[in-house]
């Protein structure tokens, strides 16, 4: 059985077929799901789903591209929402220097405040990092983040070694299946087994066999099979180790 450790089944067209995509994923062998918010509205969707579905847990947070939505009231609400027993992480939080929706200064301030909240609540951070590798890791270390996951890992093996040296996780999604993603694939090959997770980030970044189409949680199996191929292991071995890692990290 597999765990999708990062999905957004309430985003885009997926919202119209939530029940169906969960069922397709379960039939494919996905046993647990971490649904992840990224703004005030999707955080409410997370809370709705964790109450509706017994095999769903969640994370709430403010994405760096939505840093302008962050206020003291929003922070107080995140703290209240995180008290829900099925909220198992703060996320999706981090830095995004590719999109220009918000300034680097605003993103850093919001990122730090949410790491501090995660530390206060003893929750891991689900981290979005795009074109901001070194700054992301620096801030996590400066804020002494206890546990962190570099979600949808898109950097190379040299940076991966820095992430693992800090004790943080690398989570791999559909990118690892793309033929041109050589750096990410090399990172998968050398990653410590105890610090890897798999995810879909649906509805975005569908794996190679359905690339360009809508992604969904069932496709985490293709991600896991590619990770197994790259590491020269059996898919069931990757399913076992990534499930064990997720259960321990998120206390599922």
Secondary structure as UniProt FT lines:
FT   STRAND          2..7
FT   TURN            9..10
FT   HELIX           12..17
FT   HELIX           18..28
FT   STRAND          30..36
FT   HELIX           40..52
FT   TURN            54..55
FT   STRAND          56..60
FT   HELIX           64..69
FT   HELIX           72..81
FT   TURN            82..83
FT   TURN            85..86
FT   STRAND          87..96
FT   HELIX           104..121
FT   STRAND          124..130
FT   HELIX           133..142
FT   TURN            143..144
FT   STRAND          148..150
FT   TURN            151..152
FT   HELIX           157..165
FT   TURN            166..167
FT   STRAND          169..172
FT   HELIX           174..177
FT   TURN            179..180
FT   HELIX           182..190
FT   HELIX           193..195
FT   STRAND          196..198
FT   TURN            202..203
FT   HELIX           208..210
FT   TURN            211..212
FT   HELIX           217..219
FT   HELIX           220..231
FT   HELIX           235..250
//
